[in-house]
Amino acid sequence: MATYKSLAGPVHLEIVTKPDIVNIHILGNSLGVELPRFTIMTEQLLLISLLRVGTGKFIKPISVGSKYPYGDQIDAVMGIRPQQLADNCIQFQVTDLQRAFISANNSMWAFLQPGLDQQKLAIEHNQSLLATVQALLLKKIPSGSFSIDEIATSLNLSKRTLQRHLSTLSTTFNDEVQIARRTLVVPLMKEQSLNLIEISYLLGYSDPESFSRAFKKWFHQSPSVYRQQSLGMFKN
């Protein structure tokens, strides 16, 4: 489940094994993105149901928790009262996880695994490509040398090949530039030695008006208002 979870959605299972207990932490794939309440509870119920159906036993977790409150009706389903915690996690006894599945089919798994591995490698490659593009943009945007041709050359790709790869990932080069600019703008706005015109040029905008329009789209307020608020919070 943990190995192939990325094929089914933006959820990552982090497993911490102790002598008698296994902790399963449910995380989002994207940094800074909180998984919604429904997703967390669905994943926890899915794990419990999988173990019960697979083993034919009414397996109960040792503990269940998330950053969100639980309703009373879920206690009977989980077999335990979940808690509101600082982490999204579920614990099982190692002995319960070592139970054999009554529906195990090694021949079917041997048939499916190569295809799943291939899909997993493709996802990891795509994530690596986007991460590399972002790293290059974060480095090159302040210097002003961040055209698609320059980024493609840094990746040893043609412009058309890079565009094709990004298209298969449902994004464009311009979209990635905007993501990088938004990442860069927050620390720049806290730098009191820079005025807004200087910040706009460091982000690669040819004029402050274009920067202002983009900023309002990102943060739903003008750069000047945002800066006044952020600098006040920074001083406090």
Protein Blocks (a to p, Z undefined) as FASTA:
>chain_A
ZZmmmmnoccdcdddddfkbccdddddfbghiacdfklmmmmmmmmmmmmmmmnopacdd
fbdcdfbdcdfklmmmnopacdddfbdcddddfklmmpccfkbcfklmmmmmmmmmmmmm
mmmmmmmmmmmmmmmmmmmmmnopacfklmmmmnopafklmmmmmmmnopafklmmmmmm
mmmmmmmmmmmkbcfklmmmmnopabfklmmmmmmmmnopafklmmmmmmmmmmZZ
